[in-house]
Amino acid sequence: RPGSALFAAACAAGLLSAAALAGPFDTWSYKSKVTFYGYGKQALTNFPALVMFGTNMPAMQYEDFLANAADLRFADSNESAELYYNIDEWVTNGTSLVWVQVPRLSGTNTYVWAYWGKIGASKPAYTTNGATWTAGYRGVWHLNEGAAPCLDSSTNSNTGTKSGNTAQTTGKVGKAQTFDGSGDYVDCGTAVNLDMGLPRTVSAWIRPSSLVAYGAVVGKDSQRTGASYSYMMCCNNDGTLISYDSGAWRSSPNVGISAGNWYHVTYLTTGNGWIQFYVNGQRVGSNTWGHADNAAHNVYIGSWYTSGYDFNGIIDEVRIASAARSSNWIWACYRSQAANGAFTRYGAASYPTLTVVSQPASSLKVRSARLNGIVGGTGGGPNP
């Protein structure tokens, strides 16, 4: 350890070279410490945490990044292991959204490092090949696309094709898709990797414009003919969540889902005879199941069976996993997305030279004003 007697002796003996002591991103110009101080629960492994870039990160300037954030990197708390990440949206005049795979999220002091500012760097393959979403995910749709198909960020690449008037709109986490309740849906195909046994977890953000009977959020059925279904999560007109799983409909208690509000909804099958329902990170009910129907049906977002049971509203961040997520995992997903500032603390961007980043002036008067700024780096000198 640097500073220890053993470390000093090893350096004196020439056993540790400068290259051995260097971190993988020591030659990057800028970095920021990202701390997940709002968690405080049992450890989660390979958790995809939402990291935001914008005014929430003091002294960060987009002009210091290469185009399309090709030089963006993340490392663990020791600054020794590179971490996988997936860019959801990169918006140089606003807030950018990045999903980072945190090896172990535990307690209130788990942190990682973000780096940027490296001329000649190129974007790693892992940013788009699904490496960030390997913790049992079968499909991850950010639903931020405009006219383009809806990409699956998991390793399975189950691209969704939009139908009807499905269109991009403002979502809960960046952009999302809006559905008008009449033939709008995203068809994610019938790949075998979406044929799952038990356990499994299905989740999404929803904002209903109106509540309809069996309004489908996401599900797997037989080509919208209603012949049979494998798994289904719907928002019903009585304010409940309902699912079709193992040969019958299962319902949550009335959780008060209403039009015009955002909800993070989840249902999971545990594999030991239970279906559990979660709303906004909290378990709201459970039910029993019988068997697992796993026919080769298509996965649809926003629709099932036939017109009349389509979802009317906005859907964002749909995820399907072949795992029964723990209550802590579900809560962390909800909390980090619904209130990122209460979950994640962003350190000021550090700079290699004396740098002052201007901030909006205050105390404006006719002949005077207060000029504000943030010292991004002292260049080795004292902090003024």
C-alpha positions as CSV (number, residue, x, y, z in Angstrom):
1,R,0.0,0.0,0.0
2,P,1.4,3.5,-0.8
3,G,2.8,5.1,2.3
4,S,3.5,1.8,4.1
5,A,7.0,0.6,5.1
6,L,6.7,-2.4,2.8
7,F,5.7,-0.2,-0.1
8,A,8.7,2.1,0.4
9,A,11.1,-0.9,0.7
10,A,9.7,-2.4,-2.5
11,C,10.2,0.9,-4.4
12,A,13.7,1.3,-3.1
13,A,14.5,-2.3,-4.1
14,G,13.2,-1.6,-7.6
15,L,10.5,-4.3,-7.3
16,L,7.7,-1.9,-8.3
17,S,8.0,0.0,-11.5
18,A,6.2,3.2,-12.4
19,A,4.1,1.2,-14.9
20,A,3.1,-1.3,-12.3
21,L,1.9,1.5,-10.0
22,A,0.0,3.4,-12.7
23,G,-3.8,3.0,-13.0
24,P,-5.3,2.3,-16.4
25,F,-6.5,5.9,-16.8
26,D,-3.7,7.9,-15.2
27,T,-3.1,9.6,-18.6
28,W,-6.7,10.8,-18.9
29,S,-7.0,14.5,-18.2
30,Y,-10.2,14.7,-16.1
31,K,-12.0,12.5,-13.5
32,S,-14.9,12.6,-11.1
33,K,-15.7,10.5,-8.1
34,V,-19.2,9.0,-8.2
35,T,-20.5,7.7,-4.9
36,F,-23.7,5.7,-4.4
37,Y,-24.4,7.1,-1.0
38,G,-28.1,6.5,-1.0
39,Y,-28.1,2.8,-1.1
40,G,-27.2,1.4,2.3
41,K,-28.5,-2.1,1.9
42,Q,-27.1,-5.7,1.3
43,A,-24.6,-6.2,-1.5
44,L,-25.6,-6.4,-5.1
45,T,-23.3,-7.9,-7.7
46,N,-22.8,-6.4,-11.2
47,F,-25.6,-3.8,-10.7
48,P,-26.2,-1.5,-13.6
49,A,-26.2,2.0,-11.9
50,L,-27.4,5.1,-13.6
51,V,-24.7,7.8,-13.8
52,M,-25.7,11.3,-15.1
53,F,-23.5,14.0,-16.6
54,G,-24.6,17.6,-16.6
55,T,-24.9,20.4,-14.2
56,N,-25.2,17.8,-11.4
57,M,-21.4,17.2,-11.8
58,P,-19.6,20.4,-10.7
59,A,-17.1,21.8,-13.1
60,M,-17.8,19.2,-15.8
61,Q,-17.6,20.7,-19.3
62,Y,-18.7,18.8,-22.4
63,E,-16.1,20.5,-24.5
64,D,-13.5,18.4,-22.6
65,F,-14.9,15.2,-24.0
66,L,-14.1,13.7,-27.5
67,A,-17.0,13.5,-29.9
68,N,-19.7,11.1,-28.8
69,A,-17.8,10.6,-25.5
70,A,-15.4,8.2,-27.2
71,D,-12.9,8.9,-24.3
72,L,-15.3,8.2,-21.5
73,R,-14.1,5.5,-19.1
74,F,-15.0,4.1,-15.6
75,A,-12.9,2.3,-13.0
76,D,-13.5,0.8,-9.6
77,S,-12.7,2.5,-6.3
78,N,-9.1,1.4,-6.5
79,E,-8.7,2.9,-10.0
80,S,-7.3,-0.4,-11.1
81,A,-10.2,-2.3,-12.9
82,E,-12.0,-0.9,-15.9
83,L,-15.8,-1.1,-15.7
84,Y,-18.3,-1.8,-18.4
85,Y,-20.8,0.9,-19.4
86,N,-23.6,1.6,-21.8
87,I,-24.5,5.1,-23.0
88,D,-28.3,5.6,-23.0
89,E,-28.2,9.2,-24.2
90,W,-25.4,11.6,-24.7
91,V,-26.7,15.2,-24.8
92,T,-23.9,17.8,-25.0
93,N,-26.3,20.7,-24.2
94,G,-28.2,18.9,-21.4
95,T,-28.1,15.8,-19.2
96,S,-26.4,12.6,-20.4
97,L,-27.3,9.2,-19.1
98,V,-24.9,6.3,-18.8
99,W,-25.4,2.8,-17.2
100,V,-22.3,1.6,-15.4
101,Q,-21.9,-2.0,-14.2
102,V,-20.9,-1.7,-10.5
103,P,-19.1,-4.9,-9.4
104,R,-20.3,-4.7,-5.9
105,L,-22.9,-2.2,-4.6
106,S,-23.0,-2.2,-0.8
107,G,-23.5,0.2,2.1
108,T,-23.4,3.9,1.6
109,N,-19.8,4.4,0.5
110,T,-19.5,2.4,-2.7
111,Y,-17.9,4.6,-5.4
112,V,-16.4,4.4,-8.8
113,W,-14.4,6.9,-10.9
114,A,-15.4,8.5,-14.2
115,Y,-12.6,9.6,-16.6
116,W,-12.5,11.6,-19.8
117,G,-10.1,13.8,-21.8
118,K,-7.8,11.5,-23.8
119,I,-6.9,12.5,-27.4
120,G,-7.0,9.6,-29.7
121,A,-9.2,7.4,-27.6
122,S,-11.9,5.3,-29.2
123,K,-15.1,4.0,-27.8
124,P,-14.7,0.4,-26.4
125,A,-16.7,-2.5,-28.0
126,Y,-18.2,-3.3,-24.6
127,T,-20.3,0.0,-24.7
128,T,-22.6,-1.6,-27.3
129,N,-22.2,-5.4,-27.1
130,G,-24.3,-5.9,-24.0
131,A,-21.4,-6.5,-21.6
132,T,-23.0,-4.0,-19.1
133,W,-26.2,-6.1,-18.9
134,T,-24.9,-9.6,-18.2
135,A,-26.6,-10.2,-14.8
136,G,-29.3,-12.5,-16.2
137,Y,-30.8,-9.9,-18.6
138,R,-32.5,-11.3,-21.7
139,G,-33.7,-7.9,-23.0
140,V,-33.1,-4.2,-22.1
141,W,-34.9,-1.6,-24.1
142,H,-34.2,2.1,-23.2
143,L,-36.9,3.1,-25.8
144,N,-35.1,6.4,-26.6
145,E,-35.2,6.0,-30.3
146,G,-36.9,8.4,-32.8
147,A,-37.8,6.9,-36.1
148,A,-35.3,4.1,-35.7
149,P,-36.2,0.6,-34.3
150,C,-35.9,0.2,-30.5
151,L,-32.6,-1.4,-29.7
152,D,-32.0,-4.1,-27.1
153,S,-28.9,-3.2,-25.1
154,S,-28.5,-6.7,-23.7
155,T,-26.1,-9.3,-25.3
156,N,-29.1,-10.7,-27.3
157,S,-29.8,-7.8,-29.6
158,N,-33.6,-8.3,-29.7
159,T,-34.3,-5.2,-31.7
160,G,-38.0,-4.0,-31.5
161,T,-40.0,-2.9,-34.5
162,K,-42.4,-0.1,-33.9
163,S,-46.0,-0.3,-35.3
164,G,-48.9,2.2,-35.4
165,N,-48.3,5.6,-34.1
166,T,-45.6,4.6,-31.6
167,A,-43.4,7.6,-31.2
168,Q,-40.5,9.1,-29.2
169,T,-41.4,11.4,-26.3
170,T,-40.0,12.6,-22.9
171,G,-39.7,9.7,-20.5
172,K,-38.7,9.0,-16.9
173,V,-35.1,8.3,-17.8
174,G,-34.4,10.4,-20.9
175,K,-36.5,9.6,-23.9
176,A,-39.2,7.0,-24.1
177,Q,-42.0,5.8,-26.4
178,T,-45.7,6.9,-26.3
179,F,-48.6,4.6,-27.3
180,D,-52.0,5.9,-28.2
181,G,-53.9,2.8,-27.1
182,S,-55.1,1.8,-30.5
183,G,-52.7,-0.6,-32.3
184,D,-49.4,0.9,-31.1
185,Y,-46.7,-1.5,-30.0
186,V,-43.1,-2.5,-30.3
187,D,-42.5,-6.1,-31.5
188,C,-39.3,-7.5,-30.0
189,G,-39.4,-10.8,-31.9
190,T,-39.5,-14.4,-30.8
191,A,-35.8,-15.2,-30.2
192,V,-35.2,-18.3,-28.1
193,N,-33.3,-16.3,-25.5
194,L,-36.7,-14.7,-24.6
195,D,-38.2,-18.2,-24.0
196,M,-37.6,-18.3,-20.2
197,G,-38.4,-20.8,-17.6
198,L,-38.5,-19.8,-13.9
199,P,-37.5,-17.6,-12.2
200,R,-37.9,-14.4,-14.2
201,T,-38.4,-10.6,-13.6
202,V,-40.2,-8.1,-15.9
203,S,-40.0,-4.4,-15.1
204,A,-40.7,-1.0,-16.8
205,W,-41.6,2.6,-16.1
206,I,-45.1,3.6,-17.1
207,R,-47.2,6.8,-17.3
208,P,-50.7,5.9,-18.3
209,S,-52.7,8.5,-20.1
210,S,-55.9,6.6,-19.3
211,L,-56.5,3.2,-17.7
212,V,-58.0,0.4,-19.9
213,A,-58.8,-3.2,-19.1
214,Y,-55.7,-5.4,-19.4
215,G,-53.6,-2.6,-20.8
216,A,-50.5,-4.5,-21.7
217,V,-47.1,-3.1,-20.6
218,V,-45.0,-6.0,-21.8
219,G,-45.7,-9.6,-22.6
220,K,-45.1,-12.6,-24.7
221,D,-48.1,-14.0,-26.6
222,S,-48.9,-15.9,-29.8
223,Q,-48.6,-13.3,-32.5
224,R,-51.3,-11.1,-30.9
225,T,-54.0,-13.7,-31.8
226,G,-54.9,-14.5,-28.2
227,A,-54.3,-18.2,-28.7
228,S,-52.0,-18.6,-25.7
229,Y,-49.6,-16.5,-23.6
230,S,-46.2,-17.2,-22.0
231,Y,-45.9,-14.2,-19.6
232,M,-47.6,-10.9,-19.4
233,M,-47.6,-7.7,-17.2
234,C,-50.6,-5.4,-17.6
235,C,-51.9,-2.2,-15.9
236,N,-55.6,-2.8,-15.3
237,N,-58.4,-0.2,-15.3
238,D,-59.0,-0.7,-11.5
239,G,-55.5,0.6,-10.6
240,T,-53.9,-2.9,-10.2
241,L,-51.1,-4.7,-11.8
242,I,-52.0,-8.0,-13.3
243,S,-49.9,-10.7,-14.9
244,Y,-50.6,-13.9,-16.9
245,D,-48.2,-16.5,-15.8
246,S,-48.5,-20.3,-15.7
247,G,-52.0,-20.7,-17.1
248,A,-54.0,-18.1,-15.2
249,W,-54.3,-14.4,-14.5
250,R,-52.8,-13.1,-11.2
251,S,-53.6,-9.7,-9.7
252,S,-51.9,-7.4,-7.2
253,P,-54.0,-5.5,-4.6
254,N,-55.3,-2.1,-5.7
255,V,-52.1,0.0,-5.6
256,G,-53.8,3.2,-6.9
257,I,-52.2,3.4,-10.3
258,S,-53.8,6.4,-11.9
259,A,-53.5,8.3,-15.2
260,G,-50.9,11.1,-15.5
261,N,-48.4,9.7,-13.0
262,W,-45.1,7.8,-13.3
263,Y,-44.7,4.3,-11.8
264,H,-41.9,1.8,-11.7
265,V,-43.7,-1.5,-12.0
266,T,-42.2,-5.0,-11.6
267,Y,-43.5,-8.5,-11.4
268,L,-41.3,-11.6,-10.8
269,T,-41.7,-15.3,-10.4
270,T,-39.6,-16.7,-7.6
271,G,-39.5,-20.3,-8.8
272,N,-40.9,-21.6,-5.5
273,G,-44.6,-21.1,-6.2
274,W,-45.0,-17.3,-6.0
275,I,-45.5,-14.3,-8.2
276,Q,-44.6,-10.9,-6.5
277,F,-45.6,-7.4,-7.6
278,Y,-43.6,-4.3,-6.9
279,V,-44.6,-0.6,-7.5
280,N,-42.0,2.2,-7.0
281,G,-39.5,-0.2,-5.4
282,Q,-41.9,-1.6,-2.8
283,R,-43.6,-5.0,-2.8
284,V,-47.3,-4.5,-2.9
285,G,-48.6,-8.1,-3.1
286,S,-48.0,-11.7,-4.2
287,N,-49.9,-14.6,-5.6
288,T,-49.4,-18.2,-6.5
289,W,-48.6,-19.8,-9.9
290,G,-49.0,-23.2,-11.4
291,H,-46.6,-24.1,-14.2
292,A,-44.4,-22.3,-16.7
293,D,-45.7,-21.9,-20.3
294,N,-42.7,-21.2,-22.5
295,A,-44.1,-21.3,-26.1
296,A,-42.2,-19.5,-28.8
297,H,-44.4,-16.4,-28.9
298,N,-43.4,-12.8,-29.7
299,V,-42.5,-10.3,-27.0
300,Y,-44.6,-7.1,-27.4
301,I,-44.2,-3.8,-25.6
302,G,-47.5,-1.9,-25.3
303,S,-49.9,-4.5,-26.7
304,W,-51.2,-8.1,-26.6
305,Y,-54.0,-10.2,-28.0
306,T,-55.7,-7.6,-30.2
307,S,-56.6,-3.9,-30.3
308,G,-58.6,-2.9,-27.3
309,Y,-56.1,-4.2,-24.7
310,D,-53.3,-1.8,-25.8
311,F,-51.5,0.4,-23.4
312,N,-52.4,4.1,-23.6
313,G,-49.5,6.3,-22.3
314,I,-45.8,6.3,-22.1
315,I,-43.5,3.3,-21.4
316,D,-39.8,3.6,-20.6
317,E,-36.9,1.3,-19.6
318,V,-38.3,-2.2,-20.2
319,R,-36.2,-5.0,-18.8
320,I,-36.7,-8.8,-18.9
321,A,-34.4,-11.1,-16.8
322,S,-34.1,-14.8,-16.2
323,A,-33.7,-14.2,-12.5
324,A,-35.9,-13.4,-9.5
325,R,-34.5,-10.0,-8.5
326,S,-34.2,-9.3,-4.8
327,S,-36.2,-6.6,-3.2
328,N,-33.0,-4.6,-2.7
329,W,-32.2,-4.9,-6.4
330,I,-35.7,-3.7,-7.4
331,W,-35.5,-0.8,-4.9
332,A,-32.1,0.3,-6.1
333,C,-33.3,0.3,-9.7
334,Y,-36.3,2.4,-8.8
335,R,-34.4,4.8,-6.5
336,S,-31.4,5.5,-8.7
337,Q,-33.7,6.4,-11.6
338,A,-36.5,8.2,-9.8
339,A,-34.3,10.3,-7.5
340,N,-30.8,10.0,-8.8
341,G,-29.5,13.0,-6.7
342,A,-30.6,11.2,-3.5
343,F,-28.9,8.0,-4.6
344,T,-25.7,9.2,-6.2
345,R,-23.3,12.0,-5.3
346,Y,-21.1,13.5,-8.0
347,G,-17.7,14.9,-7.1
348,A,-16.4,18.0,-8.9
349,A,-14.5,17.2,-12.0
350,S,-10.7,17.5,-11.3
351,Y,-8.4,19.2,-13.8
352,P,-4.6,18.8,-14.4
353,T,-4.0,22.6,-14.5
354,L,-5.3,25.6,-12.8
355,T,-8.9,25.8,-14.1
356,V,-11.8,27.9,-13.1
357,V,-15.2,27.0,-14.5
358,S,-17.6,30.0,-14.7
359,Q,-21.0,29.7,-13.1
360,P,-24.0,32.1,-13.5
361,A,-23.6,35.5,-11.9
362,S,-25.7,36.4,-8.9
363,S,-26.7,39.6,-6.9
364,L,-27.2,41.4,-10.2
365,K,-27.5,45.2,-9.8
366,V,-27.3,48.1,-12.2
367,R,-23.6,48.7,-11.7
368,S,-22.4,45.5,-10.0
369,A,-22.8,41.7,-9.9
370,R,-21.2,38.8,-8.1
371,L,-19.2,36.6,-10.4
372,N,-19.1,32.9,-9.5
373,G,-16.9,30.0,-10.5
374,I,-15.7,26.6,-9.5
375,V,-12.0,25.7,-9.2
376,G,-11.8,22.5,-11.2
377,G,-8.1,22.0,-10.6
378,T,-5.2,23.9,-9.0
379,G,-2.5,22.6,-11.3
380,G,-0.5,21.4,-8.2
381,G,-0.8,24.8,-6.4
382,P,-2.9,25.7,-3.3
383,N,-6.6,25.9,-3.6
384,P,-7.4,29.6,-3.9
